[in-house]
Amino acid sequence: MSSSSLIRPVPGPGRILHVTPESAGWDNVEFGVVEVTADAPWTGIQADRETAVVPLAGAGRVIVGDGDMEVELSRESVFTEMARIVYLPPGTPFRIESGSGLQASVGSAPAEGRYPVRVFEPSEMRIEIRGGGQAYRQVVHSLSHPLPAERLILYEVYVPRGTWSGWPPHCHDGRDGSPYLEDVYYFRLDRPEGYAMHRNWRDDERYDDAMVVTDGDVALVPKGYHTSVACPGSNMYFLNYLAGELTDDDRRTPPCFMAEHTWIEADWTAGEWGLPVVTPGGPRARS
């Protein structure tokens, strides 16, 4: 069964992925991935939205305004290094150019213009190791509080093969005491023949949207609890663009976690099985 929350890329150059508030059925987040070449630069301006540009692979530059600022961007791969991010306030024209090829994400959210053009360096981004056991992952706070923005929140997450992210499951749809945030998951896999699973659901209504994502796909989170898992053969990366009711310092507000699953945070290895579990002679010996 296909999912309206799953979006696959189209061939480039140009914009190979595009999510708008209208296409997603929400109010805030716009997201795209562009492939820029020497013959196909990318230009943009958002009159009433703040924009964040994240390089994904390759090298190029962002030219701000009428050449008032030029920002060099480069990244071998999302799996090998962090990268600087260009932040643009509303009404700021920009142009992305590349002589050798650059793939970058360009996403935006409603804003009034409280913050200036800025380049966020990797050294400013907090790195966090979360979870444990089979839900062990690295979270890079690429553009989250205390890094300033009006509504945009960006994370880059690294998940070892065969393990889970977003566990315990969490939600931020304005219910169960959570803030309202729209969320885009842009997935990459270090072995592109691999795949991952992503699930959005609510346990208090008939809503359950599980999807298979492959390298370069986008999964939308319009509502509900959500979590993702990588197949055993591929390490997983995803980039989140979030925006909603939280602004400025309130962007630090955490989501709501599904109470039935939070017990695992006390001991991520509690109850783990070893193998074999059973044998012809009866249950395996317990140490």
C-alpha positions in Angstrom: 0.0 0.0 0.0 1.4 3.4 -0.9 1.6 6.2 1.5 0.8 9.9 0.8 3.5 10.7 3.4 6.3 9.0 1.4 8.0 11.1 -1.3 10.6 9.8 -3.7 13.1 12.0 -5.7 13.0 12.6 -9.4 16.0 12.9 -11.7 18.1 16.1 -11.7 19.6 18.5 -12.2 17.3 21.1 -10.5 14.9 20.4 -7.7 14.7 16.6 -7.2 12.4 16.7 -4.1 9.9 19.3 -3.1 7.4 19.4 -0.2 5.2 22.5 0.2 2.7 23.3 2.9 0.0 22.8 0.3 1.3 19.4 -0.9 1.8 18.2 2.7 -1.5 19.6 4.0 0.0 21.6 6.8 1.0 25.3 7.4 4.7 25.7 8.1 7.4 23.5 6.6 8.6 23.7 3.0 11.5 21.4 2.1 13.4 20.6 -1.1 16.6 19.0 -2.3 18.3 20.6 -5.3 21.1 19.3 -7.6 23.2 22.2 -8.7 25.6 22.0 -11.7 27.7 24.5 -13.6 24.9 24.8 -16.1 22.0 24.7 -13.6 22.4 27.1 -10.6 19.6 27.5 -8.2 18.0 30.8 -7.2 15.4 31.7 -4.6 13.8 34.3 -2.3 11.1 33.8 0.3 9.2 37.0 1.1 7.9 35.9 4.5 9.9 32.8 5.3 13.3 32.0 6.8 15.4 29.6 4.9 18.2 27.1 5.8 20.5 25.6 3.2 22.4 22.4 4.1 25.0 20.9 1.8 24.6 17.1 1.3 27.3 16.2 -1.1 29.7 18.1 -3.4 31.0 21.7 -3.4 29.6 25.1 -4.3 28.7 28.5 -2.9 25.7 30.4 -1.8 25.7 34.0 -3.0 23.5 36.2 -0.8 21.8 39.3 -2.1 23.6 41.1 -4.9 26.9 39.5 -4.0 26.9 41.0 -0.5 28.2 37.7 0.9 29.5 34.5 -0.7 29.6 31.3 1.5 31.6 28.3 0.3 29.9 25.0 1.0 31.4 21.5 0.7 30.7 18.1 2.0 32.1 14.8 0.8 29.1 12.9 2.2 26.6 13.2 5.0 28.3 10.0 6.4 31.8 11.4 6.6 31.6 14.9 7.9 29.4 17.7 9.3 28.9 20.8 7.3 28.1 24.5 7.7 24.6 25.7 7.3 23.5 29.0 5.7 20.6 30.8 7.4 18.6 33.4 5.4 15.9 35.7 6.8 12.8 36.6 4.9 13.2 38.7 1.8 16.8 37.6 1.2 17.6 36.6 -2.4 20.1 33.9 -2.8 21.8 31.9 -5.6 23.5 28.5 -5.3 26.3 27.8 -7.8 28.7 25.0 -8.3 31.3 24.2 -10.9 31.7 20.5 -10.0 28.2 19.6 -8.6 26.5 20.2 -5.3 23.4 18.5 -3.8 21.8 20.6 -1.0 18.6 20.8 1.0 16.7 24.1 1.0 13.9 24.4 3.5 11.9 27.2 5.0 9.3 28.3 7.6 7.2 31.4 8.3 9.2 34.2 9.9 9.1 37.9 10.5 12.8 38.7 10.1 14.1 38.9 13.6 17.5 37.3 12.8 20.2 38.3 10.2 22.0 36.2 7.6 24.2 33.8 9.4 26.5 30.9 8.7 26.4 28.2 11.4 29.7 26.3 11.7 29.9 22.7 12.7 31.8 23.7 15.8 28.7 25.5 17.0 26.4 22.5 16.7 25.9 20.3 19.8 26.4 16.6 19.3 24.4 14.2 21.5 24.5 10.4 21.9 21.1 9.1 22.7 19.6 5.8 23.8 21.4 2.5 24.0 21.1 -1.2 23.1 19.3 -1.4 19.8 18.3 2.2 19.9 21.7 3.9 20.0 22.2 6.9 17.7 24.0 10.2 17.3 22.0 13.4 17.1 23.6 16.6 15.7 21.7 19.7 16.7 22.4 21.4 13.4 20.0 24.3 14.0 18.2 24.0 17.3 18.1 26.0 20.4 20.3 27.8 21.5 21.3 28.4 17.8 18.9 31.2 16.8 16.0 31.0 14.4 12.4 32.0 14.5 10.7 28.7 13.8 13.1 26.4 12.0 14.6 23.5 13.9 17.1 21.1 12.1 18.6 17.9 13.3 21.0 15.4 11.5 20.8 11.9 13.0 23.1 8.9 12.5 21.7 5.4 13.1 23.8 2.2 13.0 22.5 -0.6 10.8 19.8 -2.8 12.3 18.9 -0.3 15.0 16.2 2.2 15.8 15.8 5.9 16.1 13.0 7.8 17.8 12.7 5.2 20.6 10.8 5.6 22.8 8.3 6.8 20.2 7.5 10.5 20.4 5.0 12.9 19.1 4.7 16.7 18.6 1.3 17.1 17.0 -0.2 19.3 19.8 -1.8 16.4 21.6 -0.9 14.5 24.8 0.7 17.7 26.1 3.1 18.0 23.1 3.9 21.1 21.1 2.7 21.3 17.5 5.6 20.8 15.0 5.5 19.7 11.4 8.4 17.4 10.5 10.2 16.2 7.4 12.6 13.2 7.5 15.0 13.1 4.6 16.7 9.7 4.5 20.1 8.6 3.2 21.6 5.1 3.5 25.3 4.4 3.2 24.5 1.3 1.0 21.8 2.5 -1.4 20.5 -1.0 -2.0 19.3 -1.0 1.7 16.1 0.3 3.1 14.6 1.6 6.3 11.1 1.5 7.9 9.3 4.6 9.2 6.0 4.6 11.1 3.6 7.3 12.1 0.6 6.4 14.3 -1.8 7.3 17.0 -3.1 4.9 19.6 -6.3 6.9 20.3 -7.6 7.0 16.7 -7.5 4.9 13.5 -4.3 6.2 12.1 -1.3 4.0 11.3 1.0 4.9 8.4 4.0 2.6 8.0 6.3 3.0 5.0 9.5 1.5 3.4 12.0 4.3 2.7 15.0 4.0 0.4 18.1 6.1 -0.2 17.0 9.7 -0.9 13.4 9.4 0.1 11.4 11.8 2.3 8.9 10.7 5.0 6.4 13.3 6.3 5.2 13.4 9.9 1.8 15.1 9.7 0.8 13.8 13.1 1.2 11.0 15.6 3.9 9.1 17.4 6.8 8.1 15.1 9.9 6.0 14.9 12.4 4.6 12.3 14.6 1.6 12.0 17.5 0.8 9.6 17.8 -2.6 7.9 20.7 -4.8 9.0 22.8 -4.0 5.9 22.8 -0.2 5.8 23.7 2.6 8.2 21.1 5.3 8.2 21.2 9.1 8.2 18.3 11.4 8.3 17.9 15.2 8.2 14.9 16.8 10.0 13.4 20.1 9.2 10.7 21.0 11.8 8.6 24.1 12.4 5.3 24.9 14.0 4.0 26.8 17.0 7.4 27.1 18.8 9.4 30.3 18.2 12.8 31.6 19.3 13.8 30.2 22.7 10.7 28.1 23.0 12.1 25.9 20.3 13.9 24.0 23.1 10.5 22.5 24.2 10.7 18.7 24.0 8.2 16.3 22.4 5.9 14.0 24.2 7.1 10.3 24.6 4.8 7.3 24.5 4.5 6.3 28.2 4.1 2.6 27.4 7.7 2.4 26.1 9.6 4.8 28.3 10.5 2.0 30.8 13.5 1.1 28.6 15.3 4.3 29.4 16.0 3.0 32.9 18.1 0.1 31.4 18.5 -0.2 27.6 19.7 -3.8 28.0 17.1 -5.1 30.5 15.4 -8.2 29.3 17.7 -8.7 26.2 17.8 -12.3 24.9 21.0 -14.2 24.1 20.8 -17.1 21.7 19.9 -20.0 21.7 16.8 -19.2 23.7 15.5 -22.8 23.7 17.1 -26.1 22.9 15.8 -29.7 22.6 16.7 -30.3 26.2 14.6 -27.4 27.5 15.2 -23.7 28.2 18.8 -22.6 27.9 20.7 -22.1 31.1 20.5 -18.7 32.6 23.6 -17.2 34.2 
